[in-house]
Amino acid sequence: MSAVARVHDIEWYAEVPRSVWKQTVVGVVLTAVAFGGFGTWAATAPLAAAVISQGSFVATGRNKVVSISKAASSRTCSSRKGTRLPRDRH
């Protein structure tokens, strides 16, 4: 008797569910409800009833100056692969 045949002879094996059909249906239904609900709301939301107001921005006087310690260089490097370049020492 092979190992597979011995596994099939075990009584509990027949009661183990081997289908994921129920979980697949639940997942598809939940996804459809989520996207369908949001899509319906987005299509029917009255945009004309949105609140429009004026506003202003006021600085509080606690502005901080930000400086960059090392500026980026935009020059190109025209060396070939394997060429040793001198190190910049500051």
N, CA, C and O atoms as CSV, one atom per row, in Angstrom:
chain,resi,resn,atom,element,x,y,z
A,1,MET,N,N,0.852,-1.174,0.000
A,1,MET,CA,C,0.000,0.000,0.000
A,1,MET,C,C,0.899,1.239,0.000
A,1,MET,O,O,1.843,1.310,0.787
A,2,SER,N,N,0.621,2.214,-0.868
A,2,SER,CA,C,1.452,3.412,-0.968
A,2,SER,C,C,1.094,4.400,0.145
A,2,SER,O,O,0.092,4.243,0.844
A,3,ALA,N,N,1.942,5.423,0.288
A,3,ALA,CA,C,1.721,6.428,1.328
A,3,ALA,C,C,0.445,7.215,1.058
A,3,ALA,O,O,-0.265,7.574,1.997
A,4,VAL,N,N,0.140,7.488,-0.212
A,4,VAL,CA,C,-1.074,8.226,-0.561
A,4,VAL,C,C,-2.305,7.403,-0.229
A,4,VAL,O,O,-3.290,7.944,0.274
A,5,ALA,N,N,-2.270,6.127,-0.496
A,5,ALA,CA,C,-3.403,5.255,-0.189
A,5,ALA,C,C,-3.629,5.175,1.318
A,5,ALA,O,O,-4.774,5.125,1.769
A,6,ARG,N,N,-2.547,5.162,2.101
A,6,ARG,CA,C,-2.690,5.114,3.544
A,6,ARG,C,C,-3.319,6.402,4.074
A,6,ARG,O,O,-4.095,6.354,5.028
A,7,VAL,N,N,-2.997,7.561,3.470
A,7,VAL,CA,C,-3.590,8.828,3.893
A,7,VAL,C,C,-5.083,8.824,3.600
A,7,VAL,O,O,-5.871,9.315,4.408
A,8,HIS,N,N,-5.483,8.278,2.456
A,8,HIS,CA,C,-6.900,8.241,2.096
A,8,HIS,C,C,-7.707,7.286,2.975
A,8,HIS,O,O,-8.932,7.389,3.037
A,9,ASP,N,N,-7.041,6.374,3.643
A,9,ASP,CA,C,-7.744,5.445,4.527
A,9,ASP,C,C,-8.040,6.050,5.892
A,9,ASP,O,O,-8.819,5.472,6.651
A,10,ILE,N,N,-7.458,7.173,6.228
A,10,ILE,CA,C,-7.695,7.801,7.519
A,10,ILE,C,C,-9.097,8.401,7.520
A,10,ILE,O,O,-9.487,9.047,6.548
A,11,GLU,N,N,-9.847,8.202,8.576
A,11,GLU,CA,C,-11.246,8.621,8.630
A,11,GLU,C,C,-11.421,10.144,8.614
A,11,GLU,O,O,-12.320,10.642,7.937
A,12,TRP,N,N,-10.602,10.880,9.327
A,12,TRP,CA,C,-10.775,12.327,9.422
A,12,TRP,C,C,-10.508,13.016,8.101
A,12,TRP,O,O,-10.983,14.130,7.880
A,13,TYR,N,N,-9.762,12.382,7.222
A,13,TYR,CA,C,-9.391,12.997,5.953
A,13,TYR,C,C,-10.614,13.296,5.095
A,13,TYR,O,O,-10.627,14.278,4.353
A,14,ALA,N,N,-11.635,12.458,5.189
A,14,ALA,CA,C,-12.845,12.649,4.375
A,14,ALA,C,C,-13.629,13.889,4.816
A,14,ALA,O,O,-14.354,14.478,4.015
A,15,GLU,N,N,-13.489,14.283,6.074
A,15,GLU,CA,C,-14.244,15.426,6.589
A,15,GLU,C,C,-13.516,16.763,6.439
A,15,GLU,O,O,-14.101,17.809,6.721
A,16,VAL,N,N,-12.272,16.754,6.010
A,16,VAL,CA,C,-11.510,17.993,5.851
A,16,VAL,C,C,-11.978,18.699,4.581
A,16,VAL,O,O,-11.958,18.108,3.502
A,17,PRO,N,N,-12.402,19.966,4.702
A,17,PRO,CA,C,-12.848,20.684,3.505
A,17,PRO,C,C,-11.661,21.005,2.606
A,17,PRO,O,O,-10.627,21.489,3.068
A,18,ARG,N,N,-11.827,20.727,1.314
A,18,ARG,CA,C,-10.746,20.954,0.358
A,18,ARG,C,C,-11.121,21.986,-0.694
A,18,ARG,O,O,-10.417,22.133,-1.693
A,19,SER,N,N,-12.204,22.690,-0.485
A,19,SER,CA,C,-12.656,23.685,-1.443
A,19,SER,C,C,-12.610,25.076,-0.813
A,19,SER,O,O,-12.921,25.243,0.366
A,20,VAL,N,N,-12.224,26.061,-1.603
A,20,VAL,CA,C,-12.201,27.444,-1.134
A,20,VAL,C,C,-13.297,28.252,-1.831
A,20,VAL,O,O,-13.227,29.479,-1.903
A,21,TRP,N,N,-14.291,27.560,-2.332
A,21,TRP,CA,C,-15.365,28.210,-3.081
A,21,TRP,C,C,-16.118,29.239,-2.235
A,21,TRP,O,O,-16.399,30.339,-2.710
A,22,LYS,N,N,-16.441,28.899,-1.009
A,22,LYS,CA,C,-17.192,29.811,-0.139
A,22,LYS,C,C,-16.385,31.083,0.147
A,22,LYS,O,O,-16.928,32.187,0.097
A,23,GLN,N,N,-15.091,30.929,0.448
A,23,GLN,CA,C,-14.255,32.094,0.735
A,23,GLN,C,C,-14.092,32.971,-0.502
A,23,GLN,O,O,-14.034,34.195,-0.387
A,24,THR,N,N,-14.018,32.362,-1.682
A,24,THR,CA,C,-13.906,33.120,-2.927
A,24,THR,C,C,-15.164,33.932,-3.177
A,24,THR,O,O,-15.081,35.101,-3.555
A,25,VAL,N,N,-16.317,33.336,-2.975
A,25,VAL,CA,C,-17.589,34.035,-3.182
A,25,VAL,C,C,-17.720,35.197,-2.201
A,25,VAL,O,O,-18.136,36.289,-2.589
A,26,VAL,N,N,-17.369,34.976,-0.943
A,26,VAL,CA,C,-17.449,36.042,0.057
A,26,VAL,C,C,-16.507,37.185,-0.310
A,26,VAL,O,O,-16.887,38.349,-0.185
A,27,GLY,N,N,-15.308,36.889,-0.751
A,27,GLY,CA,C,-14.355,37.923,-1.153
A,27,GLY,C,C,-14.833,38.724,-2.343
A,27,GLY,O,O,-14.698,39.947,-2.359
A,28,VAL,N,N,-15.393,38.051,-3.348
A,28,VAL,CA,C,-15.902,38.745,-4.528
A,28,VAL,C,C,-17.095,39.624,-4.163
A,28,VAL,O,O,-17.204,40.748,-4.651
A,29,VAL,N,N,-17.977,39.132,-3.324
A,29,VAL,CA,C,-19.152,39.918,-2.914
A,29,VAL,C,C,-18.718,41.141,-2.111
A,29,VAL,O,O,-19.229,42.236,-2.348
A,30,LEU,N,N,-17.790,40.985,-1.170
A,30,LEU,CA,C,-17.322,42.123,-0.387
A,30,LEU,C,C,-16.617,43.162,-1.257
A,30,LEU,O,O,-16.788,44.363,-1.050
A,31,THR,N,N,-15.836,42.711,-2.218
A,31,THR,CA,C,-15.174,43.642,-3.131
A,31,THR,C,C,-16.190,44.391,-3.979
A,31,THR,O,O,-16.068,45.600,-4.173
A,32,ALA,N,N,-17.187,43.683,-4.485
A,32,ALA,CA,C,-18.230,44.319,-5.299
A,32,ALA,C,C,-19.023,45.330,-4.472
A,32,ALA,O,O,-19.344,46.412,-4.964
A,33,VAL,N,N,-19.340,44.994,-3.235
A,33,VAL,CA,C,-20.081,45.915,-2.376
A,33,VAL,C,C,-19.238,47.158,-2.078
A,33,VAL,O,O,-19.757,48.274,-2.105
A,34,ALA,N,N,-17.944,46.978,-1.793
A,34,ALA,CA,C,-17.076,48.110,-1.470
A,34,ALA,C,C,-16.921,49.040,-2.674
A,34,ALA,O,O,-17.146,50.245,-2.557
A,35,PHE,N,N,-16.540,48.493,-3.820
A,35,PHE,CA,C,-16.348,49.333,-5.006
A,35,PHE,C,C,-17.677,49.834,-5.551
A,35,PHE,O,O,-17.763,50.972,-6.011
A,36,GLY,N,N,-18.704,49.011,-5.507
A,36,GLY,CA,C,-20.023,49.441,-5.978
A,36,GLY,C,C,-20.604,50.531,-5.104
A,36,GLY,O,O,-21.189,51.489,-5.610
A,37,GLY,N,N,-20.450,50.398,-3.801
A,37,GLY,CA,C,-20.953,51.417,-2.888
A,37,GLY,C,C,-20.224,52.737,-3.063
A,37,GLY,O,O,-20.856,53.792,-3.116
A,38,PHE,N,N,-18.903,52.690,-3.153
A,38,PHE,CA,C,-18.142,53.908,-3.348
A,38,PHE,C,C,-18.429,54.520,-4.714
A,38,PHE,O,O,-18.548,55.740,-4.832
A,39,GLY,N,N,-18.541,53.695,-5.738
A,39,GLY,CA,C,-18.847,54.191,-7.082
A,39,GLY,C,C,-20.214,54.843,-7.151
A,39,GLY,O,O,-20.377,55.880,-7.794
A,40,THR,N,N,-21.200,54.245,-6.495
A,40,THR,CA,C,-22.538,54.829,-6.463
A,40,THR,C,C,-22.526,56.163,-5.735
A,40,THR,O,O,-23.135,57.128,-6.197
A,41,TRP,N,N,-21.847,56.224,-4.614
A,41,TRP,CA,C,-21.748,57.484,-3.879
A,41,TRP,C,C,-21.035,58.548,-4.718
A,41,TRP,O,O,-21.473,59.697,-4.763
A,42,ALA,N,N,-19.945,58.169,-5.377
A,42,ALA,CA,C,-19.190,59.128,-6.171
A,42,ALA,C,C,-20.002,59.630,-7.363
A,42,ALA,O,O,-19.878,60.793,-7.748
A,43,ALA,N,N,-20.823,58.777,-7.943
A,43,ALA,CA,C,-21.625,59.175,-9.105
A,43,ALA,C,C,-22.814,60.036,-8.715
A,43,ALA,O,O,-23.266,60.862,-9.509
A,44,THR,N,N,-23.327,59.857,-7.503
A,44,THR,CA,C,-24.555,60.558,-7.121
A,44,THR,C,C,-24.333,61.697,-6.125
A,44,THR,O,O,-25.292,62.374,-5.754
A,45,ALA,N,N,-23.100,61.924,-5.686
A,45,ALA,CA,C,-22.833,62.995,-4.718
A,45,ALA,C,C,-23.098,64.348,-5.370
A,45,ALA,O,O,-22.582,64.621,-6.454
A,46,PRO,N,N,-23.891,65.197,-4.726
A,46,PRO,CA,C,-24.210,66.507,-5.308
A,46,PRO,C,C,-23.046,67.486,-5.136
A,46,PRO,O,O,-22.860,68.054,-4.060
A,47,LEU,N,N,-22.270,67.677,-6.196
A,47,LEU,CA,C,-21.118,68.571,-6.114
A,47,LEU,C,C,-21.541,70.033,-6.035
A,47,LEU,O,O,-20.792,70.862,-5.518
A,48,ALA,N,N,-22.724,70.359,-6.536
A,48,ALA,CA,C,-23.194,71.743,-6.488
A,48,ALA,C,C,-23.488,72.172,-5.058
A,48,ALA,O,O,-23.536,73.371,-4.782
A,49,ALA,N,N,-23.682,71.250,-4.161
A,49,ALA,CA,C,-24.002,71.573,-2.780
A,49,ALA,C,C,-22.750,71.666,-1.912
A,49,ALA,O,O,-22.853,71.764,-0.689
A,50,ALA,N,N,-21.575,71.635,-2.528
A,50,ALA,CA,C,-20.338,71.712,-1.761
A,50,ALA,C,C,-20.176,73.101,-1.158
A,50,ALA,O,O,-20.636,74.086,-1.735
A,51,VAL,N,N,-19.540,73.181,-0.028
A,51,VAL,CA,C,-19.341,74.450,0.654
A,51,VAL,C,C,-18.120,75.140,0.062
A,51,VAL,O,O,-17.034,74.563,0.027
A,52,ILE,N,N,-18.294,76.353,-0.395
A,52,ILE,CA,C,-17.208,77.145,-0.951
A,52,ILE,C,C,-17.008,78.347,-0.041
A,52,ILE,O,O,-17.958,79.077,0.243
A,53,SER,N,N,-15.799,78.553,0.408
A,53,SER,CA,C,-15.538,79.690,1.299
A,53,SER,C,C,-14.181,80.286,0.978
A,53,SER,O,O,-13.327,79.653,0.357
A,54,GLN,N,N,-14.009,81.520,1.419
A,54,GLN,CA,C,-12.728,82.179,1.238
A,54,GLN,C,C,-11.876,81.934,2.458
A,54,GLN,O,O,-12.386,81.705,3.555
A,55,GLY,N,N,-10.578,81.984,2.260
A,55,GLY,CA,C,-9.677,81.782,3.379
A,55,GLY,C,C,-8.431,82.612,3.187
A,55,GLY,O,O,-8.198,83.174,2.117
A,56,SER,N,N,-7.646,82.683,4.222
A,56,SER,CA,C,-6.392,83.419,4.136
A,56,SER,C,C,-5.343,82.696,4.973
A,56,SER,O,O,-5.658,81.957,5.905
A,57,PHE,N,N,-4.103,82.932,4.612
A,57,PHE,CA,C,-2.988,82.320,5.321
A,57,PHE,C,C,-2.156,83.430,5.946
A,57,PHE,O,O,-1.741,84.359,5.254
A,58,VAL,N,N,-1.914,83.342,7.227
A,58,VAL,CA,C,-1.172,84.367,7.935
A,58,VAL,C,C,0.045,83.727,8.582
A,58,VAL,O,O,-0.080,82.739,9.305
A,59,ALA,N,N,1.224,84.284,8.325
A,59,ALA,CA,C,2.444,83.798,8.963
A,59,ALA,C,C,2.482,84.293,10.402
A,59,ALA,O,O,2.064,85.418,10.675
A,60,THR,N,N,2.965,83.490,11.309
A,60,THR,CA,C,2.967,83.849,12.724
A,60,THR,C,C,4.233,84.591,13.139
A,60,THR,O,O,4.355,84.996,14.295
A,61,GLY,N,N,5.167,84.775,12.225
A,61,GLY,CA,C,6.408,85.461,12.563
A,61,GLY,C,C,7.474,84.542,13.102
A,61,GLY,O,O,8.549,85.010,13.478
A,62,ARG,N,N,7.220,83.265,13.152
A,62,ARG,CA,C,8.200,82.298,13.641
A,62,ARG,C,C,8.805,81.527,12.465
A,62,ARG,O,O,8.972,80.309,12.529
A,63,ASN,N,N,9.119,82.230,11.426
A,63,ASN,CA,C,9.683,81.601,10.239
A,63,ASN,C,C,11.128,81.202,10.498
A,63,ASN,O,O,11.863,81.915,11.182
A,64,LYS,N,N,11.528,80.074,9.955
A,64,LYS,CA,C,12.891,79.595,10.126
A,64,LYS,C,C,13.595,79.630,8.775
A,64,LYS,O,O,13.009,79.289,7.748
A,65,VAL,N,N,14.852,80.044,8.788
A,65,VAL,CA,C,15.656,80.064,7.578
A,65,VAL,C,C,16.323,78.704,7.432
A,65,VAL,O,O,16.961,78.207,8.360
A,66,VAL,N,N,16.169,78.121,6.273
A,66,VAL,CA,C,16.749,76.817,5.998
A,66,VAL,C,C,17.861,77.018,4.985
A,66,VAL,O,O,17.656,77.653,3.951
A,67,SER,N,N,19.040,76.480,5.277
A,67,SER,CA,C,20.153,76.593,4.336
A,67,SER,C,C,20.684,75.208,4.021
A,67,SER,O,O,20.572,74.277,4.819
A,68,ILE,N,N,21.256,75.099,2.855
A,68,ILE,CA,C,21.826,73.826,2.424
A,68,ILE,C,C,23.327,73.922,2.626
A,68,ILE,O,O,23.964,74.841,2.112
A,69,SER,N,N,23.901,72.982,3.371
A,69,SER,CA,C,25.320,73.053,3.672
A,69,SER,C,C,26.180,72.713,2.466
A,69,SER,O,O,27.219,73.339,2.257
A,70,LYS,N,N,25.774,71.748,1.680
A,70,LYS,CA,C,26.529,71.377,0.483
A,70,LYS,C,C,25.581,71.413,-0.704
A,70,LYS,O,O,24.655,70.606,-0.793
A,71,ALA,N,N,25.810,72.338,-1.603
A,71,ALA,CA,C,24.956,72.446,-2.781
A,71,ALA,C,C,25.295,71.338,-3.763
A,71,ALA,O,O,26.440,70.892,-3.834
A,72,ALA,N,N,24.319,70.904,-4.504
A,72,ALA,CA,C,24.531,69.852,-5.495
A,72,ALA,C,C,25.276,70.418,-6.695
A,72,ALA,O,O,25.087,71.574,-7.073
A,73,SER,N,N,26.103,69.604,-7.271
A,73,SER,CA,C,26.882,70.027,-8.432
A,73,SER,C,C,26.198,69.554,-9.697
A,73,SER,O,O,25.727,68.419,-9.774
A,74,SER,N,N,26.146,70.433,-10.690
A,74,SER,CA,C,25.498,70.053,-11.936
A,74,SER,C,C,26.497,69.852,-13.059
A,74,SER,O,O,26.099,69.720,-14.216
A,75,ARG,N,N,27.794,69.824,-12.744
A,75,ARG,CA,C,28.791,69.625,-13.788
A,75,ARG,C,C,28.841,68.159,-14.187
A,75,ARG,O,O,28.444,67.277,-13.426
A,76,THR,N,N,29.330,67.920,-15.381
A,76,THR,CA,C,29.397,66.545,-15.867
A,76,THR,C,C,30.796,66.002,-15.658
A,76,THR,O,O,31.762,66.761,-15.577
A,77,CYS,N,N,30.897,64.717,-15.574
A,77,CYS,CA,C,32.173,64.046,-15.387
A,77,CYS,C,C,32.503,63.331,-16.684
A,77,CYS,O,O,31.756,62.456,-17.122
A,78,SER,N,N,33.620,63.701,-17.300
A,78,SER,CA,C,33.963,63.108,-18.588
A,78,SER,C,C,35.134,62.146,-18.441
A,78,SER,O,O,36.098,62.220,-19.203
A,79,SER,N,N,35.057,61.254,-17.476
A,79,SER,CA,C,36.114,60.256,-17.295
A,79,SER,C,C,35.611,58.909,-17.775
A,79,SER,O,O,34.407,58.691,-17.917
A,80,ARG,N,N,36.531,58.029,-18.018
A,80,ARG,CA,C,36.185,56.685,-18.478
A,80,ARG,C,C,36.133,55.728,-17.299
A,80,ARG,O,O,36.645,56.020,-16.218
A,81,LYS,N,N,35.520,54.607,-17.521
A,81,LYS,CA,C,35.399,53.605,-16.472
A,81,LYS,C,C,36.784,53.122,-16.063
A,81,LYS,O,O,37.612,52.787,-16.911
A,82,GLY,N,N,37.026,53.091,-14.756
A,82,GLY,CA,C,38.302,52.619,-14.240
A,82,GLY,C,C,39.310,53.719,-13.993
A,82,GLY,O,O,40.357,53.467,-13.397
A,83,THR,N,N,39.025,54.939,-14.437
A,83,THR,CA,C,39.943,56.053,-14.231
A,83,THR,C,C,39.884,56.492,-12.776
A,83,THR,O,O,38.800,56.647,-12.213
A,84,ARG,N,N,41.063,56.696,-12.159
A,84,ARG,CA,C,41.094,57.165,-10.784
A,84,ARG,C,C,40.968,58.673,-10.767
A,84,ARG,O,O,41.689,59.377,-11.474
A,85,LEU,N,N,40.051,59.163,-9.960
A,85,LEU,CA,C,39.804,60.597,-9.859
A,85,LEU,C,C,40.294,61.089,-8.516
A,85,LEU,O,O,40.232,60.353,-7.531
A,86,PRO,N,N,40.792,62.348,-8.450
A,86,PRO,CA,C,41.233,62.886,-7.165
A,86,PRO,C,C,40.035,63.152,-6.258
A,86,PRO,O,O,38.962,63.527,-6.730
A,87,ARG,N,N,40.224,62.957,-4.971
A,87,ARG,CA,C,39.160,63.202,-4.001
A,87,ARG,C,C,39.119,64.683,-3.677
A,87,ARG,O,O,40.159,65.330,-3.559
A,88,ASP,N,N,37.927,65.213,-3.536
A,88,ASP,CA,C,37.769,66.598,-3.116
A,88,ASP,C,C,37.865,66.639,-1.592
A,88,ASP,O,O,37.106,65.960,-0.900
A,89,ARG,N,N,38.790,67.426,-1.078
A,89,ARG,CA,C,38.953,67.561,0.367
A,89,ARG,C,C,38.599,68.984,0.753
A,89,ARG,O,O,39.111,69.944,0.178
A,90,HIS,N,N,37.711,69.107,1.739
A,90,HIS,CA,C,37.255,70.423,2.177
A,90,HIS,C,C,37.843,70.765,3.498
A,90,HIS,O,O,37.575,71.840,4.034
